[in-house]
């Protein structure tokens, strides 16, 4: 299983939860969202998440629980 993954199919969260049930891992974060089709008269045709993906690859170790 990949540390970070962008998918287009519905997310099956159970597989990620099972990945964290051991003495070495202990958390899982799942990002989901709904996108409106129109924003101030402009049609949304697609979203790009490359920036956040690149940032996470560089900075994931800096994240902490609050």
HTML snippet that shows the backbone in 3Dmol.js (N, CA, C, O; Angstrom):
<script src="https://3Dmol.org/build/3Dmol-min.js"></script>
<div id="view" style="width:600px;height:400px;position:relative"></div>
<script>
const pdb = `
ATOM      1  N   UNK A   1       0.844  -1.183   0.000  1.00  0.00           N
ATOM      2  CA  UNK A   1       0.000   0.000   0.000  1.00  0.00           C
ATOM      3  C   UNK A   1       0.888   1.244   0.000  1.00  0.00           C
ATOM      4  O   UNK A   1       1.915   1.278   0.677  1.00  0.00           O
ATOM      5  N   UNK A   2       0.493   2.252  -0.752  1.00  0.00           N
ATOM      6  CA  UNK A   2       1.236   3.504  -0.837  1.00  0.00           C
ATOM      7  C   UNK A   2       0.941   4.382   0.374  1.00  0.00           C
ATOM      8  O   UNK A   2      -0.137   4.302   0.961  1.00  0.00           O
ATOM      9  N   UNK A   3       1.926   5.235   0.748  1.00  0.00           N
ATOM     10  CA  UNK A   3       1.686   6.177   1.841  1.00  0.00           C
ATOM     11  C   UNK A   3       0.647   7.211   1.449  1.00  0.00           C
ATOM     12  O   UNK A   3      -0.204   7.577   2.259  1.00  0.00           O
ATOM     13  N   UNK A   4       0.713   7.688   0.201  1.00  0.00           N
ATOM     14  CA  UNK A   4      -0.224   8.687  -0.295  1.00  0.00           C
ATOM     15  C   UNK A   4      -0.779   8.189  -1.614  1.00  0.00           C
ATOM     16  O   UNK A   4      -0.063   7.594  -2.420  1.00  0.00           O
ATOM     17  N   UNK A   5      -2.037   8.433  -1.821  1.00  0.00           N
ATOM     18  CA  UNK A   5      -2.665   7.919  -3.029  1.00  0.00           C
ATOM     19  C   UNK A   5      -3.831   8.823  -3.419  1.00  0.00           C
ATOM     20  O   UNK A   5      -4.638   9.200  -2.569  1.00  0.00           O
ATOM     21  N   UNK A   6      -3.918   9.166  -4.682  1.00  0.00           N
ATOM     22  CA  UNK A   6      -5.052   9.922  -5.205  1.00  0.00           C
ATOM     23  C   UNK A   6      -5.849   8.962  -6.070  1.00  0.00           C
ATOM     24  O   UNK A   6      -5.309   8.342  -6.986  1.00  0.00           O
ATOM     25  N   UNK A   7      -7.127   8.842  -5.776  1.00  0.00           N
ATOM     26  CA  UNK A   7      -7.957   7.869  -6.475  1.00  0.00           C
ATOM     27  C   UNK A   7      -9.174   8.542  -7.089  1.00  0.00           C
ATOM     28  O   UNK A   7      -9.585   9.622  -6.665  1.00  0.00           O
ATOM     29  N   UNK A   8      -9.738   7.893  -8.083  1.00  0.00           N
ATOM     30  CA  UNK A   8     -10.941   8.424  -8.722  1.00  0.00           C
ATOM     31  C   UNK A   8     -12.170   7.590  -8.386  1.00  0.00           C
ATOM     32  O   UNK A   8     -13.296   8.017  -8.643  1.00  0.00           O
ATOM     33  N   UNK A   9     -11.968   6.420  -7.822  1.00  0.00           N
ATOM     34  CA  UNK A   9     -13.069   5.541  -7.427  1.00  0.00           C
ATOM     35  C   UNK A   9     -13.456   5.842  -5.979  1.00  0.00           C
ATOM     36  O   UNK A   9     -12.675   6.455  -5.252  1.00  0.00           O
ATOM     37  N   UNK A  10     -14.644   5.422  -5.550  1.00  0.00           N
ATOM     38  CA  UNK A  10     -15.021   5.605  -4.146  1.00  0.00           C
ATOM     39  C   UNK A  10     -13.976   4.992  -3.214  1.00  0.00           C
ATOM     40  O   UNK A  10     -13.450   3.911  -3.480  1.00  0.00           O
ATOM     41  N   UNK A  11     -13.688   5.683  -2.139  1.00  0.00           N
ATOM     42  CA  UNK A  11     -12.656   5.241  -1.199  1.00  0.00           C
ATOM     43  C   UNK A  11     -13.219   4.171  -0.273  1.00  0.00           C
ATOM     44  O   UNK A  11     -14.252   4.365   0.368  1.00  0.00           O
ATOM     45  N   UNK A  12     -12.532   3.054  -0.213  1.00  0.00           N
ATOM     46  CA  UNK A  12     -12.877   1.971   0.703  1.00  0.00           C
ATOM     47  C   UNK A  12     -11.969   2.120   1.925  1.00  0.00           C
ATOM     48  O   UNK A  12     -10.843   1.622   1.922  1.00  0.00           O
ATOM     49  N   UNK A  13     -12.444   2.796   2.959  1.00  0.00           N
ATOM     50  CA  UNK A  13     -11.588   3.165   4.092  1.00  0.00           C
ATOM     51  C   UNK A  13     -11.108   1.977   4.919  1.00  0.00           C
ATOM     52  O   UNK A  13     -10.074   2.081   5.578  1.00  0.00           O
ATOM     53  N   UNK A  14     -11.802   0.881   4.908  1.00  0.00           N
ATOM     54  CA  UNK A  14     -11.424  -0.263   5.742  1.00  0.00           C
ATOM     55  C   UNK A  14     -10.011  -0.755   5.444  1.00  0.00           C
ATOM     56  O   UNK A  14      -9.283  -1.127   6.365  1.00  0.00           O
ATOM     57  N   UNK A  15      -9.613  -0.762   4.177  1.00  0.00           N
ATOM     58  CA  UNK A  15      -8.273  -1.235   3.840  1.00  0.00           C
ATOM     59  C   UNK A  15      -7.198  -0.358   4.475  1.00  0.00           C
ATOM     60  O   UNK A  15      -6.131  -0.859   4.832  1.00  0.00           O
ATOM     61  N   UNK A  16      -7.455   0.924   4.620  1.00  0.00           N
ATOM     62  CA  UNK A  16      -6.487   1.825   5.234  1.00  0.00           C
ATOM     63  C   UNK A  16      -6.477   1.665   6.750  1.00  0.00           C
ATOM     64  O   UNK A  16      -5.418   1.724   7.375  1.00  0.00           O
ATOM     65  N   UNK A  17      -7.645   1.464   7.336  1.00  0.00           N
ATOM     66  CA  UNK A  17      -7.717   1.248   8.781  1.00  0.00           C
ATOM     67  C   UNK A  17      -6.958  -0.022   9.159  1.00  0.00           C
ATOM     68  O   UNK A  17      -6.207  -0.035  10.134  1.00  0.00           O
ATOM     69  N   UNK A  18      -7.153  -1.073   8.397  1.00  0.00           N
ATOM     70  CA  UNK A  18      -6.464  -2.334   8.672  1.00  0.00           C
ATOM     71  C   UNK A  18      -4.954  -2.177   8.573  1.00  0.00           C
ATOM     72  O   UNK A  18      -4.216  -2.868   9.276  1.00  0.00           O
ATOM     73  N   UNK A  19      -4.484  -1.284   7.718  1.00  0.00           N
ATOM     74  CA  UNK A  19      -3.050  -1.045   7.553  1.00  0.00           C
ATOM     75  C   UNK A  19      -2.423  -0.508   8.840  1.00  0.00           C
ATOM     76  O   UNK A  19      -1.237  -0.724   9.088  1.00  0.00           O
ATOM     77  N   UNK A  20      -3.211   0.189   9.655  1.00  0.00           N
ATOM     78  CA  UNK A  20      -2.660   0.822  10.860  1.00  0.00           C
ATOM     79  C   UNK A  20      -2.847  -0.005  12.126  1.00  0.00           C
ATOM     80  O   UNK A  20      -2.438   0.429  13.203  1.00  0.00           O
ATOM     81  N   UNK A  21      -3.444  -1.163  12.025  1.00  0.00           N
ATOM     82  CA  UNK A  21      -3.672  -1.975  13.224  1.00  0.00           C
ATOM     83  C   UNK A  21      -2.477  -2.902  13.447  1.00  0.00           C
ATOM     84  O   UNK A  21      -2.521  -4.087  13.118  1.00  0.00           O
ATOM     85  N   UNK A  22      -1.423  -2.345  14.005  1.00  0.00           N
ATOM     86  CA  UNK A  22      -0.251  -3.107  14.431  1.00  0.00           C
ATOM     87  C   UNK A  22       0.576  -2.216  15.359  1.00  0.00           C
ATOM     88  O   UNK A  22       0.207  -1.065  15.590  1.00  0.00           O
ATOM     89  N   UNK A  23       1.665  -2.717  15.884  1.00  0.00           N
ATOM     90  CA  UNK A  23       2.436  -1.937  16.853  1.00  0.00           C
ATOM     91  C   UNK A  23       3.287  -0.829  16.236  1.00  0.00           C
ATOM     92  O   UNK A  23       3.892  -0.051  16.974  1.00  0.00           O
ATOM     93  N   UNK A  24       3.354  -0.732  14.907  1.00  0.00           N
ATOM     94  CA  UNK A  24       4.210   0.259  14.264  1.00  0.00           C
ATOM     95  C   UNK A  24       3.451   1.466  13.721  1.00  0.00           C
ATOM     96  O   UNK A  24       4.016   2.558  13.657  1.00  0.00           O
ATOM     97  N   UNK A  25       2.213   1.305  13.335  1.00  0.00           N
ATOM     98  CA  UNK A  25       1.402   2.404  12.825  1.00  0.00           C
ATOM     99  C   UNK A  25       0.220   2.624  13.756  1.00  0.00           C
ATOM    100  O   UNK A  25      -0.189   1.724  14.490  1.00  0.00           O
ATOM    101  N   UNK A  26      -0.331   3.857  13.711  1.00  0.00           N
ATOM    102  CA  UNK A  26      -1.442   4.093  14.603  1.00  0.00           C
ATOM    103  C   UNK A  26      -2.457   5.109  14.133  1.00  0.00           C
ATOM    104  O   UNK A  26      -3.332   5.491  14.909  1.00  0.00           O
ATOM    105  N   UNK A  27      -2.377   5.563  12.896  1.00  0.00           N
ATOM    106  CA  UNK A  27      -3.334   6.569  12.438  1.00  0.00           C
ATOM    107  C   UNK A  27      -3.500   6.477  10.929  1.00  0.00           C
ATOM    108  O   UNK A  27      -2.622   6.007  10.206  1.00  0.00           O
ATOM    109  N   UNK A  28      -4.645   6.938  10.489  1.00  0.00           N
ATOM    110  CA  UNK A  28      -4.905   7.029   9.056  1.00  0.00           C
ATOM    111  C   UNK A  28      -5.730   8.285   8.819  1.00  0.00           C
ATOM    112  O   UNK A  28      -6.643   8.589   9.586  1.00  0.00           O
ATOM    113  N   UNK A  29      -5.408   9.015   7.756  1.00  0.00           N
ATOM    114  CA  UNK A  29      -6.150  10.222   7.394  1.00  0.00           C
ATOM    115  C   UNK A  29      -6.693  10.028   5.988  1.00  0.00           C
ATOM    116  O   UNK A  29      -5.946   9.693   5.069  1.00  0.00           O
ATOM    117  N   UNK A  30      -7.980  10.236   5.822  1.00  0.00           N
ATOM    118  CA  UNK A  30      -8.618  10.095   4.519  1.00  0.00           C
ATOM    119  C   UNK A  30      -9.221  11.439   4.155  1.00  0.00           C
ATOM    120  O   UNK A  30     -10.042  11.976   4.899  1.00  0.00           O
ATOM    121  N   UNK A  31      -8.821  11.987   3.013  1.00  0.00           N
ATOM    122  CA  UNK A  31      -9.342  13.260   2.531  1.00  0.00           C
ATOM    123  C   UNK A  31     -10.419  12.984   1.499  1.00  0.00           C
ATOM    124  O   UNK A  31     -10.180  12.299   0.505  1.00  0.00           O
ATOM    125  N   UNK A  32     -11.596  13.515   1.738  1.00  0.00           N
ATOM    126  CA  UNK A  32     -12.661  13.415   0.747  1.00  0.00           C
ATOM    127  C   UNK A  32     -13.248  14.800   0.535  1.00  0.00           C
ATOM    128  O   UNK A  32     -13.114  15.677   1.388  1.00  0.00           O
ATOM    129  N   UNK A  33     -13.883  14.989  -0.574  1.00  0.00           N
ATOM    130  CA  UNK A  33     -14.486  16.288  -0.822  1.00  0.00           C
ATOM    131  C   UNK A  33     -15.522  16.219  -1.927  1.00  0.00           C
ATOM    132  O   UNK A  33     -15.552  15.287  -2.731  1.00  0.00           O
ATOM    133  N   UNK A  34     -16.353  17.215  -1.938  1.00  0.00           N
ATOM    134  CA  UNK A  34     -17.370  17.356  -2.980  1.00  0.00           C
ATOM    135  C   UNK A  34     -17.127  18.700  -3.655  1.00  0.00           C
ATOM    136  O   UNK A  34     -16.897  19.709  -2.989  1.00  0.00           O
ATOM    137  N   UNK A  35     -17.180  18.702  -4.956  1.00  0.00           N
ATOM    138  CA  UNK A  35     -16.878  19.914  -5.717  1.00  0.00           C
ATOM    139  C   UNK A  35     -18.142  20.422  -6.383  1.00  0.00           C
ATOM    140  O   UNK A  35     -18.877  19.668  -7.021  1.00  0.00           O
ATOM    141  N   UNK A  36     -18.381  21.708  -6.222  1.00  0.00           N
ATOM    142  CA  UNK A  36     -19.549  22.294  -6.896  1.00  0.00           C
ATOM    143  C   UNK A  36     -19.224  22.452  -8.379  1.00  0.00           C
ATOM    144  O   UNK A  36     -18.071  22.675  -8.748  1.00  0.00           O
ATOM    145  N   UNK A  37     -20.222  22.339  -9.205  1.00  0.00           N
ATOM    146  CA  UNK A  37     -20.006  22.438 -10.653  1.00  0.00           C
ATOM    147  C   UNK A  37     -19.764  23.872 -11.095  1.00  0.00           C
ATOM    148  O   UNK A  37     -18.990  24.116 -12.021  1.00  0.00           O
ATOM    149  N   UNK A  38     -20.429  24.829 -10.434  1.00  0.00           N
ATOM    150  CA  UNK A  38     -20.305  26.231 -10.833  1.00  0.00           C
ATOM    151  C   UNK A  38     -19.848  27.079  -9.651  1.00  0.00           C
ATOM    152  O   UNK A  38     -20.363  26.928  -8.543  1.00  0.00           O
ATOM    153  N   UNK A  39     -18.888  27.970  -9.880  1.00  0.00           N
ATOM    154  CA  UNK A  39     -18.425  28.928  -8.876  1.00  0.00           C
ATOM    155  C   UNK A  39     -18.415  30.306  -9.507  1.00  0.00           C
ATOM    156  O   UNK A  39     -17.604  30.584 -10.389  1.00  0.00           O
ATOM    157  N   UNK A  40     -19.302  31.157  -9.064  1.00  0.00           N
ATOM    158  CA  UNK A  40     -19.391  32.533  -9.579  1.00  0.00           C
ATOM    159  C   UNK A  40     -19.444  32.560 -11.104  1.00  0.00           C
ATOM    160  O   UNK A  40     -18.769  33.367 -11.744  1.00  0.00           O
ATOM    161  N   UNK A  41     -20.247  31.674 -11.675  1.00  0.00           N
ATOM    162  CA  UNK A  41     -20.435  31.649 -13.120  1.00  0.00           C
ATOM    163  C   UNK A  41     -19.373  30.897 -13.903  1.00  0.00           C
ATOM    164  O   UNK A  41     -19.452  30.822 -15.129  1.00  0.00           O
ATOM    165  N   UNK A  42     -18.376  30.335 -13.217  1.00  0.00           N
ATOM    166  CA  UNK A  42     -17.311  29.588 -13.895  1.00  0.00           C
ATOM    167  C   UNK A  42     -17.515  28.096 -13.626  1.00  0.00           C
ATOM    168  O   UNK A  42     -17.633  27.669 -12.477  1.00  0.00           O
ATOM    169  N   UNK A  43     -17.553  27.313 -14.705  1.00  0.00           N
ATOM    170  CA  UNK A  43     -17.767  25.876 -14.564  1.00  0.00           C
ATOM    171  C   UNK A  43     -16.466  25.179 -14.162  1.00  0.00           C
ATOM    172  O   UNK A  43     -15.417  25.404 -14.766  1.00  0.00           O
ATOM    173  N   UNK A  44     -16.552  24.333 -13.136  1.00  0.00           N
ATOM    174  CA  UNK A  44     -15.403  23.530 -12.714  1.00  0.00           C
ATOM    175  C   UNK A  44     -15.415  22.242 -13.524  1.00  0.00           C
ATOM    176  O   UNK A  44     -16.364  21.462 -13.447  1.00  0.00           O
ATOM    177  N   UNK A  45     -14.366  22.023 -14.296  1.00  0.00           N
ATOM    178  CA  UNK A  45     -14.289  20.821 -15.113  1.00  0.00           C
ATOM    179  C   UNK A  45     -13.404  19.753 -14.491  1.00  0.00           C
ATOM    180  O   UNK A  45     -13.632  18.563 -14.712  1.00  0.00           O
ATOM    181  N   UNK A  46     -12.402  20.150 -13.720  1.00  0.00           N
ATOM    182  CA  UNK A  46     -11.525  19.184 -13.058  1.00  0.00           C
ATOM    183  C   UNK A  46     -10.733  19.895 -11.964  1.00  0.00           C
ATOM    184  O   UNK A  46     -10.641  21.122 -11.944  1.00  0.00           O
ATOM    185  N   UNK A  47     -10.174  19.118 -11.072  1.00  0.00           N
ATOM    186  CA  UNK A  47      -9.309  19.633 -10.016  1.00  0.00           C
ATOM    187  C   UNK A  47      -7.947  18.977 -10.146  1.00  0.00           C
ATOM    188  O   UNK A  47      -7.840  17.836 -10.597  1.00  0.00           O
ATOM    189  N   UNK A  48      -6.918  19.689  -9.756  1.00  0.00           N
ATOM    190  CA  UNK A  48      -5.572  19.135  -9.753  1.00  0.00           C
ATOM    191  C   UNK A  48      -5.031  19.174  -8.335  1.00  0.00           C
ATOM    192  O   UNK A  48      -5.044  20.220  -7.686  1.00  0.00           O
ATOM    193  N   UNK A  49      -4.559  18.036  -7.858  1.00  0.00           N
ATOM    194  CA  UNK A  49      -4.034  17.933  -6.504  1.00  0.00           C
ATOM    195  C   UNK A  49      -2.523  17.714  -6.479  1.00  0.00           C
ATOM    196  O   UNK A  49      -1.980  17.345  -5.438  1.00  0.00           O
ATOM    197  N   UNK A  50      -1.849  17.927  -7.571  1.00  0.00           N
ATOM    198  CA  UNK A  50      -0.424  17.650  -7.634  1.00  0.00           C
ATOM    199  C   UNK A  50       0.373  18.431  -6.596  1.00  0.00           C
ATOM    200  O   UNK A  50       1.305  17.886  -6.005  1.00  0.00           O
ATOM    201  N   UNK A  51       0.031  19.683  -6.363  1.00  0.00           N
ATOM    202  CA  UNK A  51       0.776  20.498  -5.404  1.00  0.00           C
ATOM    203  C   UNK A  51       0.750  19.907  -4.007  1.00  0.00           C
ATOM    204  O   UNK A  51       1.794  19.773  -3.369  1.00  0.00           O
ATOM    205  N   UNK A  52      -0.428  19.553  -3.528  1.00  0.00           N
ATOM    206  CA  UNK A  52      -0.517  18.997  -2.183  1.00  0.00           C
ATOM    207  C   UNK A  52       0.185  17.649  -2.120  1.00  0.00           C
ATOM    208  O   UNK A  52       0.790  17.316  -1.101  1.00  0.00           O
ATOM    209  N   UNK A  53       0.116  16.877  -3.183  1.00  0.00           N
ATOM    210  CA  UNK A  53       0.784  15.583  -3.213  1.00  0.00           C
ATOM    211  C   UNK A  53       2.294  15.769  -3.092  1.00  0.00           C
ATOM    212  O   UNK A  53       2.949  15.057  -2.331  1.00  0.00           O
ATOM    213  N   UNK A  54       2.847  16.722  -3.837  1.00  0.00           N
ATOM    214  CA  UNK A  54       4.281  17.007  -3.761  1.00  0.00           C
ATOM    215  C   UNK A  54       4.663  17.501  -2.371  1.00  0.00           C
ATOM    216  O   UNK A  54       5.691  17.097  -1.827  1.00  0.00           O
ATOM    217  N   UNK A  55       3.832  18.382  -1.791  1.00  0.00           N
ATOM    218  CA  UNK A  55       4.117  18.913  -0.460  1.00  0.00           C
ATOM    219  C   UNK A  55       4.110  17.794   0.577  1.00  0.00           C
ATOM    220  O   UNK A  55       4.996  17.729   1.429  1.00  0.00           O
ATOM    221  N   UNK A  56       3.119  16.918   0.506  1.00  0.00           N
ATOM    222  CA  UNK A  56       3.042  15.813   1.456  1.00  0.00           C
ATOM    223  C   UNK A  56       4.253  14.897   1.356  1.00  0.00           C
ATOM    224  O   UNK A  56       4.766  14.440   2.378  1.00  0.00           O
ATOM    225  N   UNK A  57       4.710  14.626   0.159  1.00  0.00           N
ATOM    226  CA  UNK A  57       5.876  13.766  -0.007  1.00  0.00           C
ATOM    227  C   UNK A  57       7.103  14.367   0.667  1.00  0.00           C
ATOM    228  O   UNK A  57       7.934  13.636   1.205  1.00  0.00           O
ATOM    229  N   UNK A  58       7.225  15.702   0.642  1.00  0.00           N
ATOM    230  CA  UNK A  58       8.379  16.370   1.253  1.00  0.00           C
ATOM    231  C   UNK A  58       8.215  16.606   2.749  1.00  0.00           C
ATOM    232  O   UNK A  58       9.201  16.604   3.486  1.00  0.00           O
ATOM    233  N   UNK A  59       6.986  16.808   3.205  1.00  0.00           N
ATOM    234  CA  UNK A  59       6.769  17.304   4.560  1.00  0.00           C
ATOM    235  C   UNK A  59       5.982  16.401   5.497  1.00  0.00           C
ATOM    236  O   UNK A  59       5.733  16.799   6.635  1.00  0.00           O
ATOM    237  N   UNK A  60       5.584  15.225   5.086  1.00  0.00           N
ATOM    238  CA  UNK A  60       4.722  14.395   5.920  1.00  0.00           C
ATOM    239  C   UNK A  60       5.323  14.143   7.292  1.00  0.00           C
ATOM    240  O   UNK A  60       4.587  14.042   8.273  1.00  0.00           O
ATOM    241  N   UNK A  61       6.645  14.039   7.384  1.00  0.00           N
ATOM    242  CA  UNK A  61       7.296  13.758   8.667  1.00  0.00           C
ATOM    243  C   UNK A  61       7.190  14.928   9.646  1.00  0.00           C
ATOM    244  O   UNK A  61       7.423  14.746  10.841  1.00  0.00           O
ATOM    245  N   UNK A  62       6.842  16.131   9.163  1.00  0.00           N
ATOM    246  CA  UNK A  62       6.707  17.304  10.021  1.00  0.00           C
ATOM    247  C   UNK A  62       5.323  17.406  10.660  1.00  0.00           C
ATOM    248  O   UNK A  62       5.126  18.172  11.603  1.00  0.00           O
ATOM    249  N   UNK A  63       4.376  16.640  10.152  1.00  0.00           N
ATOM    250  CA  UNK A  63       3.011  16.704  10.670  1.00  0.00           C
ATOM    251  C   UNK A  63       2.943  16.079  12.055  1.00  0.00           C
ATOM    252  O   UNK A  63       3.631  15.099  12.340  1.00  0.00           O
ATOM    253  N   UNK A  64       2.112  16.651  12.908  1.00  0.00           N
ATOM    254  CA  UNK A  64       1.944  16.105  14.249  1.00  0.00           C
ATOM    255  C   UNK A  64       0.487  16.207  14.673  1.00  0.00           C
ATOM    256  O   UNK A  64      -0.271  17.030  14.159  1.00  0.00           O
ATOM    257  N   UNK A  65       0.119  15.375  15.598  1.00  0.00           N
ATOM    258  CA  UNK A  65      -1.240  15.412  16.131  1.00  0.00           C
ATOM    259  C   UNK A  65      -1.389  16.601  17.054  1.00  0.00           C
ATOM    260  O   UNK A  65      -0.467  16.935  17.797  1.00  0.00           O
ATOM    261  N   UNK A  66      -2.551  17.245  17.012  1.00  0.00           N
ATOM    262  CA  UNK A  66      -2.829  18.371  17.915  1.00  0.00           C
ATOM    263  C   UNK A  66      -4.070  18.083  18.704  1.00  0.00           C
ATOM    264  O   UNK A  66      -4.483  18.901  19.525  1.00  0.00           O
TER     265      UNK A  66
END
`;
const viewer = $3Dmol.createViewer("view");
viewer.addModel(pdb, "pdb");
viewer.setStyle({}, {cartoon: {color: "spectrum"}});
viewer.zoomTo();
viewer.render();
</script>
